[in-house]
Amino acid sequence: MSTNPRWAQPAYSGRVGKKRRELVKIGRFTVVGTVAFFVDVSVFNLLMLTVLQGHPVWSKTVAVLCATAVSWIGSRRWTFADQESRYRPAFEGILFFAVNAAGMGIALLTLWVSHDVLGFTSLLADNISGNVIGLLLGNIMRYFAYRSWLYRGKSHRREVLTDTSSDFGNPAPAPESDSAVQNEQRDGELG
């Protein structure tokens, strides 16, 4: 056990906790994005093989709208659940769809360039340009827009200091008075 008081812990421990929370948030964003991706690809291919054959841009538009609804629910309820939105839910939804419209614009642009400009008109080429390249570029833009603009409000989480200098690098047990705060902090976290 360490003899250092809790207030004398290394300054870097706050940064480590912040980086860990950011990694957890990126992991959650990835899970939500993966579910939305499967919705997007499934709807796109279903429409391309049925009612919207030969209309990849319209198929992609409908697919992205469906995936965006799934993504908003997952982002609001799980990925950024520990952050206060800066806006009321209805306006947040409008802004969320606006950010996703920009992301959809990126996917549509890559699809249009591939299909109409370069002449790659197979279903495989449409999937690669719209659902791989376009989606990847759009998701990078979306994450930074959500994190730095839409969900930029204060965190609901209270910080808890723990002694990180105990034996074998394991944190020392916190006093009993902090247990309620620690339980609140664990709610909603992976792991």
C-alpha positions in Angstrom: 0.0 0.0 0.0 1.2 3.5 -0.8 1.7 6.1 1.9 1.1 9.0 -0.5 -2.1 10.9 0.3 -4.7 10.9 -2.4 -4.1 14.6 -3.2 -0.4 13.9 -3.9 -1.1 11.5 -6.8 0.7 12.1 -10.1 -0.7 14.8 -12.3 -0.9 12.4 -15.3 -3.6 10.2 -13.7 -6.4 12.7 -14.7 -5.2 12.6 -18.3 -5.1 8.8 -18.3 -8.7 8.7 -17.0 -9.8 11.2 -19.7 -8.1 9.2 -22.4 -9.7 6.0 -21.2 -13.2 7.6 -21.2 -12.5 8.9 -24.8 -11.5 5.4 -25.9 -14.7 4.0 -24.3 -16.7 6.6 -26.1 -15.0 5.8 -29.5 -15.7 2.1 -28.8 -19.4 2.9 -28.2 -19.5 5.1 -31.3 -18.0 2.2 -33.3 -20.7 -0.3 -32.0 -23.5 2.1 -32.8 -22.0 2.9 -36.2 -21.6 -0.8 -36.9 -25.3 -1.4 -36.2 -26.2 1.7 -38.3 -23.9 0.4 -41.1 -25.7 -2.9 -41.3 -29.0 -1.1 -41.5 -27.6 1.2 -44.2 -26.1 -1.7 -46.3 -29.2 -3.9 -45.9 -31.7 -1.2 -46.8 -29.5 0.0 -49.7 -29.1 -3.5 -51.2 -32.8 -4.4 -50.6 -33.9 -1.3 -52.5 -31.3 -1.8 -55.3 -32.6 -5.3 -55.8 -36.3 -4.4 -55.6 -38.2 -1.2 -56.0 -35.2 1.2 -56.8 -33.2 -0.9 -59.3 -30.8 1.2 -61.2 -31.2 4.2 -58.8 -28.2 3.9 -56.5 -28.4 7.5 -55.3 -32.0 7.3 -54.2 -31.4 3.9 -52.6 -28.5 5.3 -50.7 -30.5 8.3 -49.6 -33.3 6.2 -48.1 -30.8 3.8 -46.5 -28.8 6.6 -44.9 -32.0 8.1 -43.5 -32.9 4.8 -41.8 -29.4 4.3 -40.5 -29.4 7.9 -39.2 -32.4 7.2 -37.1 -30.8 4.2 -35.6 -27.5 6.1 -35.0 -29.3 9.0 -33.3 -31.0 6.8 -30.8 -27.8 4.9 -30.1 -25.7 8.0 -29.8 -28.2 9.8 -27.6 -28.9 6.9 -25.3 -25.5 5.2 -25.1 -22.5 6.7 -26.8 -22.9 10.3 -25.5 -25.3 9.5 -22.6 -22.9 10.9 -20.1 -22.8 14.3 -21.9 -25.6 16.8 -21.7 -26.7 17.9 -25.1 -26.5 21.6 -25.7 -30.0 21.5 -27.2 -33.5 20.3 -26.6 -34.2 16.8 -27.9 -36.2 18.0 -31.0 -33.6 20.5 -32.0 -30.8 18.0 -31.2 -32.5 15.6 -33.6 -32.6 18.2 -36.3 -29.0 19.0 -35.8 -28.1 15.3 -35.7 -29.8 14.7 -39.0 -28.0 17.8 -40.4 -24.6 16.4 -39.4 -25.6 13.1 -40.9 -26.7 14.8 -44.1 -23.2 16.2 -44.4 -21.9 12.6 -43.9 -24.4 11.3 -46.4 -23.2 14.0 -48.8 -19.7 12.5 -48.5 -21.0 9.0 -49.2 -23.2 10.2 -52.1 -20.3 12.1 -53.6 -18.0 9.0 -53.6 -20.9 7.0 -55.0 -21.6 9.5 -57.8 -17.9 9.8 -58.7 -17.6 6.0 -58.9 -20.9 5.3 -60.7 -21.4 8.3 -63.0 -18.0 9.8 -63.5 -15.7 6.8 -63.5 -18.3 4.4 -64.9 -18.1 1.6 -62.2 -21.7 0.6 -62.4 -21.8 -2.9 -60.8 -23.5 -3.5 -57.5 -20.1 -4.4 -56.0 -18.6 -1.1 -57.1 -21.6 0.9 -55.8 -21.2 -0.9 -52.4 -17.5 -0.2 -52.2 -17.7 3.4 -53.1 -20.8 4.2 -51.1 -20.7 1.8 -48.2 -17.0 1.5 -47.6 -15.1 4.6 -48.8 -18.0 7.1 -48.4 -19.1 5.7 -45.1 -15.6 5.6 -43.6 -15.0 9.3 -44.5 -18.4 10.3 -43.4 -18.0 8.6 -40.0 -14.8 10.3 -39.3 -16.5 13.7 -39.9 -19.5 12.6 -37.8 -17.6 11.6 -34.7 -15.7 14.8 -34.5 -18.9 16.9 -35.2 -20.9 15.0 -32.5 -18.1 15.2 -29.9 -17.0 18.8 -30.4 -20.3 20.4 -31.4 -23.5 18.5 -30.7 -22.7 16.8 -27.4 -20.3 19.4 -26.0 -22.3 20.1 -22.8 -21.2 19.3 -19.3 -20.6 15.7 -18.3 -23.0 14.1 -15.9 -20.1 12.1 -14.4 -18.4 13.3 -11.2 -14.7 12.7 -11.1 -13.3 10.4 -8.4 -9.7 10.5 -7.4 -8.1 7.2 -6.6 -4.6 6.4 -5.5 -2.9 4.9 -8.6 0.5 4.4 -6.9 -0.3 1.2 -4.9 1.5 -2.1 -5.2 1.6 -3.7 -8.7 0.0 -0.7 -10.4 -3.5 -1.6 -9.1 -5.5 1.2 -7.6 -5.9 1.2 -3.9 -9.4 0.6 -2.6 -11.3 3.8 -2.1 -12.8 4.7 1.3 -16.3 3.5 1.9 -17.7 7.1 1.7 -16.8 7.2 -2.1 -18.6 3.9 -3.0 -21.8 5.6 -4.1 -19.9 8.0 -6.4 -17.9 5.0 -7.8 -21.1 3.0 -8.4 -22.6 6.1 -10.2 -19.4 6.4 -12.3 -19.5 2.7 -13.4 -23.1 3.0 -14.6 -23.1 3.0 -18.3 -19.5 2.1 -18.7 -18.2 -0.9 -20.5 -16.0 -3.2 -18.7 
